[in-house]
């Protein structure tokens, strides 16, 4: 708690206002508040200065502002937020700092500063201040989505895997896939490391030499007969959750690790093969095919599997009659074709089986924009952009038509 300001200060402020004017008095008070690190009071002061600088009254309703005055005042307010937000963050007052930095600072810079603060927790006793800092870091990093990977790492270190998986579902899963992917990578790495350590220990107890084997495929191979069940060496619900989270990843290293986790899941005892969601009811098989196809492997097998799940080429094959789980299978089919190097097939599937007429076409958030699919397909199958233009005419989709023309023009200019 701040100690009271010295009584002499008030006399000095009054004298400065009388002899040098109000702006000088406010500047002097600003210097004092800065030296005393009274950041909230400094912010209030800066707003008063901003009002006076723009010809507004120091207090009360300013009325309707001219656009240039409003813009100038908002910029001064933003600068005030930065002036007090960064020092508050440096002081470890993460929640208080975020009030000011939320609308004024770049998220990447805030995330970098949070990483530095998180590093300061290493080796500290769990005192009240450390616990408060941890809670505030997790709240801003994870629940405010400033740096979900950091929030998850902190939860893993201090709360364990179960709480972290739950937190991912409640927070990260609502973000766009591009922001989910780095957070999913944290859990993929964590579960892989946990599985490797537990599998090494188990095989060693069984008399199998695992010296120098530190990869999941190597350990699974060392376990022997692939027809025999293996595990579990981690909580199966955690394994299934991480395989679900991993679908947001497009990075090859993460896809490879996810494929290895899926292969391990394929060795679980039958009684532990719990059903999953949507087209991933057979979690191990569907995940193995999906991640392999995203890496350009077994694409035909994966396409056949998800086509069957989608009801394509069956009585339920039209988008209008397809149920929500079948529609999900269509989306995953498009994703694996696009990632697996077959954008022309992905485009064909999207045009044939995604809803028409301006409806929300995708629910997973993973399906690339159809214009992006057409542009990628053009190199493999010339005329793909024209196919999309024709489809837009048929569907009355003028916006996608215009977007396709814009992309085609940019490509031709390049």
Phi, psi and omega in degrees: 000136180291142174283157180300147176292148183296138180305327182298333181300321184292322175296318180298318180297316180298317180295318180296318179299321182287319187269327187239353177103163183297316180303320179294322178296316180295322178296319179296319178295322177300318178298318181293315180295324177295314181295330179271357180058041177263079193289321180296317178294323179297320178299314178301320179296317181297327177292323176296314178301320181295319179299312182294322181297331180262013177077022180260158177294150182294337181212154176098177182290127181272355180075194179282126184265145171296147184307318182292325177291316179300315181296319180295318179295319179295323178292319177297322178295319179297318178296324177296320177300316179293320183299324182261335183292315182295315177298323176299320179293318177300329179279000180082012178267074191294313182297316179295318179298321183295331177303323182271325186275342185310313186253007187237338186248158175286135183300322182298321180289320177298316180300319180296319178293323178296322177301318179296317178295320180298324179297332180289347179283341184300128177080358181277143174294156180281061176279174184301320182292319179294319179295320178297315180299317179300312181299318182289323177298314180297318182299310184287316182293316186265301188285334173266001173062030177285317178209077181307321178300320178296314180302319180292320179298319179294318178295318179300318183289328189246339184237349178092172187292317185301310179297325182290318178298317178298317180296322177301312181299323185277339185237300188292324186298343179272355181275162175299150182308324181297334177266338175290323189304312179296328178288319176299324180300325178300315182285326175299312179297316182297311183292323177299314179297318179296318181294317179299313181298316182290324179290320175302313181297316181296313181295323177298317178298331180272007176083014179267128182285114179244017179301127179082358178261110184231022175242152181295314178300321180296319180289320178297321177294320180295336181292343174103211188320113182292348179278349180270148179292155182221135173091192010274150177247355172219165177299124184296324179295325176293318179299313180296319180297315181294321176298325177291314180299325187294344180298339179285346186277141173238352177294132187297323181294322178288322177297321179294316178295323179294321177298320178295322176295322179293321176297320177296316179301330179289347179260001181292152175301151184304321183291348179255008180270075182289146179292146178257200185259147172055225181289356178260033177303314171274088193304309185296310183296310182297319180293317180300314180293318182297309183291324177297316181296322178297338176267004180085016181247145176050039184293320180299315180297316180295318180297319179295318182296310184286333174295319177296318178298329183277348183075020177290140182068024174231184182295340180260025190283347181273150182299326182292327183264355185283137178282169184298324180288322176294323179295323175299319180297323176301314182297315179295327175298314179298317181298312184291327176292317180295313180291329184276011175087021179234062183296330180295318177292324178297318179297314179302316180294318180297316182292328184275331194232355173273153181302154182251182169067036175079005177291159174293112190281330188231141180250341179283335186080359184265341184291124178297152175305143185297329178294322177295320177297316181295319179296319178291325182288333185304323181293326180274324187223085180307140184102357181294321178297320178295322177301319180292319178300318179296319180296322179296321177299314182297325185270350184071029183263087184288328183292311178296325177301311180296320179297320179295317176299319180296316179294319179297319180294318178296320179294320179293322179293326180288000000 
